[in-house]
Amino acid sequence: MSTVNVMAREISAKVVFYGPGLSGKTTTLKRIYDSIKPSLRGELMSLPTEADRTLFFDFLPVRVERVGEYSVRLALYTVPGQVFYNATRKLVLQGADGVVFVADSNPGAMDSNRESMANLEENLAEHGIRLEQFPLVIQYNKRDLPDPVPLAQMRAELNPRGVPDFETCATSGQGVLDAMKALIRLVIKDLRAKRVVPTPKKKTELPALQRDGGADLEAQIREHLDAPKPVTSDEAPPAPSLRASLGPVAALAPAALIDPVRAAEACFDHGDYLACVTACREAIHRALAFAGDGPPGAQAYLLGVDGRDVLALETRAAQGIARVDDAAFSLYLLMQVLVRLTAAGLPTPTH
């Protein structure tokens, strides 16, 4: 099953190379690996055994065309060919978004081809998937053999549904990339049909932080903190302690961040500006963590926050002394981060 990384604007899809033992699955994957720019490929891992060329899987992430605003990253796996590894086959097949079936053109391998195709259909059914509704491409591999099974016969026995199929030679690379491109098109078409991409959210434009003129920034913060909440005629006035328990900054925070944000607001209200800067720094670090692993500057970039402001906050917190403009800067930066976090839909609410 595909997954969506909202912050990286990336969809991860899983493709499995299926087929009988020694049909050329691993060789196919290695050929694809060698054909891709090193900057676009991950590490190719292979676990050979005495009985089969691949015991578990080969893994290769590849970047391909975009779906809407999202790029697609493919994880390519092979399954062990021999039937007694069927439990491992099921495990690798779980969550797949598409399959390349690698058939062996050797005349003595047709029984294995048929058995493996039936096994694929059976294992997909156990995952609740019908083969005829699943992205599938067939490679008729080893077409360079002196006497391969006639193409018409292989199509009649392995491809009654008429899915895209290709004559290939994994050792030379003939047809391998054509088959892969055809499957990518089917997977992307399926992803679009399933609407796996979330609806884009309207970006919230925020004013840039004022690095100078701390008094003006302080006035803005105090205006936000002191402004009374509008009350309609049929509403009771808010309790006097409402602002202290949930101020305007804390109102932007997800549940996991409310406590440090409240602490920052309270410190600002009481004039403890160094404690406010420290609390803002802690809250911002926690908030940026929702953008994924990495240094604060990179996390800020993913959220659309100026990384220079985050670094400036680090400097002010490390000084051990803070003025009102330092606290105002820190609190306003926290507000920006929380708004960006909300606009990105993070953290994902749990139900």
C-alpha positions in Angstrom: 0.0 0.0 0.0 1.3 3.4 -1.0 2.2 5.9 1.7 2.2 9.7 1.5 4.8 12.0 3.1 3.1 15.4 3.3 6.2 17.3 4.3 8.4 15.8 1.6 5.6 15.9 -1.0 6.3 12.3 -1.9 4.3 9.2 -2.5 6.1 5.8 -1.8 4.8 2.9 -3.9 5.9 -0.7 -3.7 6.6 -2.8 -6.8 7.4 -6.6 -6.6 9.1 -8.7 -9.2 7.4 -12.1 -9.2 8.1 -15.4 -11.0 9.6 -18.9 -10.8 13.0 -19.6 -9.5 15.9 -18.5 -11.8 13.6 -16.8 -14.2 15.7 -13.6 -14.1 14.0 -11.4 -11.4 17.3 -10.5 -9.7 19.1 -10.0 -12.9 16.3 -7.7 -14.1 16.5 -5.6 -10.9 20.3 -5.3 -11.2 19.9 -4.2 -14.8 17.4 -1.5 -13.8 19.7 -0.5 -11.0 22.7 -0.1 -13.4 20.5 2.1 -15.7 19.6 4.7 -13.1 21.6 7.7 -12.1 23.4 7.1 -8.8 21.8 10.2 -7.4 18.3 8.7 -7.9 18.9 5.2 -6.6 19.3 3.6 -3.2 21.4 0.7 -2.1 20.7 -2.6 -3.9 20.7 -5.5 -1.4 20.7 -9.1 -2.4 20.6 -12.3 -0.2 21.7 -15.2 -2.3 21.3 -18.9 -1.2 22.4 -22.2 -2.6 18.9 -23.0 -3.8 17.9 -19.6 -5.3 19.5 -16.4 -6.3 17.3 -14.4 -3.9 16.1 -15.5 -0.5 14.2 -12.5 0.7 14.3 -9.3 -1.3 16.2 -6.7 -3.2 15.3 -3.1 -2.4 15.7 -0.1 -4.7 14.0 3.3 -4.3 13.6 5.1 -7.6 12.2 8.6 -8.2 9.8 8.8 -11.2 7.2 11.2 -12.5 4.9 13.3 -10.3 1.3 12.8 -9.2 -0.1 16.3 -8.8 2.3 18.1 -6.6 3.9 14.9 -5.3 6.8 13.0 -6.6 6.7 9.2 -6.6 9.3 7.0 -5.0 9.3 3.3 -6.0 10.6 0.5 -3.7 11.4 -2.4 -5.9 11.5 -5.9 -4.4 12.0 -9.4 -5.7 10.5 -12.5 -4.2 12.2 -16.0 -3.8 11.2 -18.1 -6.8 10.9 -21.5 -5.1 7.5 -22.6 -3.8 8.8 -23.6 -0.4 9.5 -20.0 0.3 5.9 -19.1 -0.1 5.5 -17.6 3.4 8.3 -15.1 2.4 6.6 -14.4 -0.9 3.4 -13.5 0.9 5.3 -11.2 3.2 7.1 -9.4 0.4 3.9 -9.1 -1.6 2.0 -7.5 1.2 1.3 -3.9 0.5 2.5 -4.1 -3.1 1.1 -1.4 -5.6 2.1 -3.3 -8.7 3.8 -6.5 -9.9 6.2 -7.3 -12.8 5.9 -11.1 -13.5 9.1 -12.4 -14.9 8.4 -15.6 -16.9 11.1 -18.0 -18.1 11.1 -18.7 -21.9 12.9 -22.0 -21.4 10.7 -24.8 -22.7 11.3 -26.8 -19.5 10.0 -24.0 -17.3 6.4 -23.6 -18.5 5.0 -25.7 -15.6 6.9 -23.4 -13.2 5.6 -20.3 -14.9 2.0 -21.5 -14.7 2.5 -22.5 -11.1 4.0 -19.2 -10.1 1.3 -17.2 -11.9 -1.4 -19.2 -10.0 0.6 -18.6 -6.8 0.6 -14.9 -7.4 -3.1 -14.8 -7.9 -3.7 -16.9 -4.8 -1.4 -14.8 -2.6 -3.0 -11.5 -3.8 -6.4 -12.9 -3.1 -5.3 -13.6 0.5 -4.5 -9.8 0.7 -8.0 -9.0 -0.7 -6.8 -8.1 -4.2 -8.1 -9.4 -7.5 -5.3 -9.9 -10.0 -7.4 -8.6 -12.9 -7.8 -5.2 -11.1 -4.2 -4.9 -10.1 -1.3 -3.2 -12.0 0.5 -6.1 -13.7 3.1 -6.3 -16.4 4.6 -9.5 -17.8 8.2 -10.0 -19.0 8.8 -13.0 -21.2 12.5 -13.3 -20.2 15.4 -15.2 -21.8 14.2 -14.6 -25.3 17.9 -14.9 -26.4 17.7 -18.7 -25.8 18.3 -20.9 -29.0 14.8 -22.4 -28.8 12.5 -20.3 -26.6 8.9 -21.1 -26.1 6.9 -19.4 -28.9 5.6 -16.0 -27.8 2.0 -16.8 -28.8 2.1 -19.9 -26.6 3.4 -17.9 -23.6 0.7 -15.3 -24.1 -2.0 -17.8 -24.3 -1.0 -19.6 -21.1 0.2 -16.7 -19.0 -1.6 -13.6 -20.2 -5.3 -14.3 -21.0 -6.2 -10.9 -19.6 -4.0 -9.1 -22.2 -2.0 -7.0 -19.7 1.1 -5.2 -21.1 3.8 -7.8 -21.9 7.3 -7.6 -23.2 10.0 -9.9 -24.6 13.1 -9.3 -22.5 16.6 -10.4 -22.0 17.7 -9.4 -18.5 21.4 -10.1 -19.1 21.5 -7.6 -22.0 18.8 -5.3 -20.7 16.6 -5.8 -23.8 13.0 -4.8 -23.0 13.6 -4.5 -19.3 13.2 -0.7 -19.0 10.2 -0.8 -21.3 8.4 -3.2 -19.0 9.3 -1.1 -16.0 8.1 2.1 -17.6 4.8 0.4 -18.5 4.3 -0.7 -14.9 5.1 2.7 -13.6 2.4 4.2 -15.8 -0.1 1.6 -14.5 0.8 2.2 -10.8 0.5 6.0 -11.2 -2.8 5.6 -13.0 -4.0 3.4 -10.1 -2.7 5.9 -7.5 -4.6 8.7 -9.2 -7.8 6.6 -9.4 -7.6 5.8 -5.7 -7.0 9.5 -4.9 -4.2 8.8 -2.5 -2.9 12.4 -2.8 -4.4 14.6 -0.1 -6.3 17.7 -1.2 -3.9 20.6 -1.2 -4.4 23.1 1.6 -4.4 26.8 1.0 -1.1 28.3 2.1 -1.2 30.7 5.0 0.9 33.8 4.3 2.5 35.2 7.4 4.3 38.6 7.7 8.0 38.4 8.0 9.5 38.7 11.4 11.0 42.1 12.3 14.6 41.6 13.3 14.8 45.2 14.4 12.4 47.4 16.2 11.7 45.1 19.1 9.3 47.6 20.7 6.9 47.4 17.7 7.1 43.6 17.8 6.4 43.7 21.6 3.3 45.8 20.9 2.0 43.3 18.4 2.4 40.5 20.8 0.7 42.4 23.7 -2.1 43.3 21.3 -2.7 39.6 20.6 -2.4 38.7 24.3 -4.7 41.5 25.6 -7.3 41.7 22.9 -10.7 40.6 24.3 -12.4 37.7 22.6 -15.5 38.9 20.7 -18.8 37.7 22.4 -22.1 37.4 20.6 -25.3 38.5 22.2 -26.3 34.9 23.1 -23.0 33.9 24.6 -21.9 34.2 28.2 -18.7 36.3 28.8 -15.5 34.1 29.1 -14.2 33.3 32.5 -11.5 35.7 33.7 -8.9 32.8 33.8 -9.6 31.7 30.2 -6.6 33.7 28.7 -4.2 32.4 31.3 -5.2 28.8 30.6 -5.3 28.9 26.8 -3.8 32.1 25.3 -3.9 32.9 21.6 -0.6 31.1 20.9 -1.6 28.0 22.9 -4.8 28.0 20.9 -2.7 27.2 17.8 -0.9 24.3 19.4 -1.7 20.6 19.0 -2.2 18.7 22.2 1.4 17.5 22.3 2.7 21.1 22.5 0.2 22.9 24.6 2.2 22.7 27.9 5.4 24.3 26.6 3.5 26.9 24.7 1.4 27.8 27.8 4.7 28.1 29.7 6.1 30.5 27.1 3.0 32.7 27.3 3.0 32.7 31.1 6.7 33.7 31.2 6.1 36.6 28.8 3.1 37.8 30.8 5.2 37.8 34.0 8.2 39.5 32.5 10.5 36.5 32.8 11.9 37.0 29.3 14.8 34.5 29.4 12.4 31.7 30.5 10.1 32.7 27.7 12.9 32.4 25.1 13.8 29.0 26.6 10.2 27.7 26.6 9.7 29.0 23.0 12.9 27.2 21.9 11.7 23.9 23.5 8.2 24.2 21.9 9.7 25.1 18.5 12.1 22.1 18.6 9.1 19.8 19.4 7.1 21.3 16.6 9.8 21.0 14.0 10.2 17.3 14.9 6.9 16.7 13.2 8.5 17.7 9.9 10.8 14.7 10.1 14.4 14.0 11.1 17.2 16.5 10.3 18.7 19.7 11.6 16.4 22.5 12.7 17.2 24.6 9.7 16.1 21.8 7.3 13.0 21.1 9.3 12.1 24.8 9.2 12.6 24.9 5.5 10.1 22.0 5.0 7.5 23.9 7.1 8.1 27.1 5.1 9.7 28.9 8.1 12.9 31.0 7.7 15.7 28.9 9.1 17.7 32.0 9.9 15.0 32.9 12.4 15.3 29.5 14.1 19.1 29.9 14.3 18.7 33.4 15.7 16.5 32.0 18.4 19.2 29.4 19.2 21.7 32.3 19.6 19.4 34.3 21.9 18.6 31.2 24.1 22.4 30.5 24.4 23.2 34.0 25.6 21.8 33.4 29.1 20.1 36.8 29.2 17.1 38.1 27.3 15.3 41.4 26.8 11.6 42.0 26.0 12.4 42.1 22.3 14.1 38.7 22.5 11.0 37.2 24.2 8.7 38.9 21.7 10.8 37.6 18.8 10.7 34.1 20.2 7.0 34.1 20.9 6.1 35.4 17.5 8.4 32.8 15.8 6.6 30.1 17.8 3.3 31.5 16.4 4.6 31.2 12.9 5.8 27.6 13.3 2.5 26.6 14.8 0.5 28.1 12.0 2.7 26.4 9.4 2.3 23.1 11.3 -1.4 23.4 11.2 -1.4 24.4 7.5 0.6 21.2 6.7 -1.9 19.0 8.6 0.7 17.9 11.2 0.7 16.2 13.5 -1.9 13.8 12.0 -4.8 13.6 14.4 -5.5 10.2 15.9 -9.0 8.8 16.0 
